[in-house]
Amino acid sequence: MRESLERMLKNGEGADVTFNVRHQLFNAHRCVLAAELFGPMKESKTEHIKVDDMEPQVFEALLHFMYTDAMPDDDEDEGKIVRLQHLLVAADRYGVDRLKILCEDKLHEGIDVDMVATTLLLAEQHHCKDLKEACIQFISSPRDKLSAAMATDGFKQLVASCPLLMEDILKGVSCT
């Protein structure tokens, strides 16, 4: 069945709604998206829905998941973590809980010094308790990861956007 739904998405046959995501059009089927995507969208009675707050690649990945119940294949390039972060935001926004959990798990696997602060901020903003704890544990671990993380732009953004997280980080560091 998954293959049939994926084929429907790719060829657009029978599509009855079009999403305009930053001038890129995506044809879809209300019957597939009804429960998840149309709940939060007030424009659900229209045939054309404009989505301005998301990149087309992220929306395409969201649709792919809704049709196939699988994460899109993603190569190991350096932008993978950023795409996963954006996909987590989209999944949270539209209430696609299973996708949100999968994104959290993948982000947890990919925690590194360069992205830990950004991922921590994202986890806090989107109520991802396990991901938040994993980020704090990573920062608090030996080998001076906190100093390296503090040197990133993401950490500066974290401090400016959510200073209360510093208390959680300091608690994590003091427990090690």
TIDO-489182 format. One record per residue (C-alpha): x, z, y; residue number from 1. Coordinates in steps of 0.5 Angstrom, whole numbers. Layout:
! TIDO-489182
SITE     u     w     v num
SITE     X     Z     Y NUM
...
//
This chain:
! TIDO-489182
SITE     u     w     v num
SITE     0     0     0   1
SITE     6     2     5   2
SITE     8    -5     4   3
SITE     1    -8     6   4
SITE     1    -4    12   5
SITE     8    -6    14   6
SITE     6   -13    13   7
SITE     0   -12    18   8
SITE     4    -9    23   9
SITE     9   -14    23  10
SITE     4   -20    23  11
SITE    -1   -17    27  12
SITE    -7   -21    23  13
SITE   -13   -17    25  14
SITE   -10   -13    30  15
SITE   -15   -10    35  16
SITE   -11    -7    40  17
SITE    -5    -8    44  18
SITE     0    -4    47  19
SITE     4    -6    53  20
SITE    10    -2    53  21
SITE    15    -3    59  22
SITE    12   -11    59  23
SITE    13   -11    51  24
SITE     7   -12    47  25
SITE     5    -9    41  26
SITE    -1   -11    37  27
SITE    -4    -6    32  28
SITE   -10    -4    28  29
SITE   -15     2    31  30
SITE   -16     4    24  31
SITE    -9     5    22  32
SITE    -8     9    29  33
SITE   -15    12    30  34
SITE   -13    19    28  35
SITE    -6    20    31  36
SITE    -5    16    37  37
SITE   -12    15    40  38
SITE   -14    22    40  39
SITE    -9    24    46  40
SITE   -11    17    49  41
SITE   -17    17    54  42
SITE   -16     9    54  43
SITE   -18     9    47  44
SITE   -24     4    48  45
SITE   -20    -1    51  46
SITE   -17    -7    48  47
SITE   -10    -6    52  48
SITE    -7     0    53  49
SITE    -1     1    58  50
SITE     5     6    56  51
SITE    10     7    61  52
SITE    13    13    59  53
SITE    17    11    53  54
SITE    22     5    51  55
SITE    19     0    47  56
SITE    24     1    41  57
SITE    22     8    41  58
SITE    14     6    41  59
SITE    16     1    36  60
SITE    19     6    31  61
SITE    13    11    32  62
SITE     8     5    30  63
SITE    13     4    24  64
SITE    12    11    22  65
SITE     4    11    23  66
SITE     4     5    19  67
SITE     9     6    13  68
SITE    10    14    13  69
SITE    17    13    13  70
SITE    23    13    19  71
SITE    25     6    21  72
SITE    32     4    18  73
SITE    37     6    23  74
SITE    44     5    22  75
SITE    50    10    24  76
SITE    51     7    31  77
SITE    53    12    37  78
SITE    46    12    40  79
SITE    42    14    34  80
SITE    42    21    36  81
SITE    39    19    43  82
SITE    34    15    39  83
SITE    32    21    35  84
SITE    31    25    41  85
SITE    26    20    44  86
SITE    22    19    38  87
SITE    21    27    37  88
SITE    19    27    44  89
SITE    14    21    42  90
SITE    12    25    36  91
SITE    10    31    39  92
SITE     6    28    45  93
SITE     2    24    40  94
SITE     1    30    35  95
SITE     5    26    29  96
SITE     7    32    26  97
SITE    10    30    20  98
SITE    15    25    24  99
SITE    16    31    29 100
SITE    19    35    23 101
SITE    23    29    20 102
SITE    26    28    27 103
SITE    28    35    27 104
SITE    31    35    21 105
SITE    35    29    22 106
SITE    37    32    29 107
SITE    39    38    25 108
SITE    44    34    21 109
SITE    47    31    27 110
SITE    48    37    31 111
SITE    55    36    35 112
SITE    59    39    41 113
SITE    57    33    45 114
SITE    49    33    44 115
SITE    48    40    42 116
SITE    46    42    49 117
SITE    41    36    50 118
SITE    38    38    43 119
SITE    37    45    45 120
SITE    34    43    51 121
SITE    29    38    47 122
SITE    28    44    42 123
SITE    26    49    47 124
SITE    21    44    51 125
SITE    18    41    45 126
SITE    17    48    41 127
SITE    22    46    35 128
SITE    24    53    33 129
SITE    28    51    27 130
SITE    32    46    31 131
SITE    33    51    37 132
SITE    36    56    32 133
SITE    40    51    29 134
SITE    43    49    36 135
SITE    45    56    38 136
SITE    48    58    31 137
SITE    52    51    32 138
SITE    54    54    39 139
SITE    56    61    36 140
SITE    60    59    30 141
SITE    67    60    30 142
SITE    72    55    33 143
SITE    70    55    40 144
SITE    65    50    40 145
SITE    61    54    46 146
SITE    67    52    51 147
SITE    67    45    48 148
SITE    59    44    49 149
SITE    59    48    56 150
SITE    64    42    58 151
SITE    58    37    57 152
SITE    53    34    62 153
SITE    48    36    57 154
SITE    50    43    58 155
SITE    50    43    65 156
SITE    43    40    65 157
SITE    41    45    60 158
SITE    43    51    65 159
SITE    39    48    71 160
SITE    33    46    67 161
SITE    32    52    62 162
SITE    37    58    65 163
SITE    33    63    60 164
SITE    36    59    54 165
SITE    43    62    56 166
SITE    40    69    54 167
SITE    39    66    47 168
SITE    46    63    47 169
SITE    49    69    49 170
SITE    45    73    44 171
SITE    48    68    38 172
SITE    55    69    41 173
SITE    55    76    41 174
SITE    52    77    34 175
SITE    58    73    31 176
//
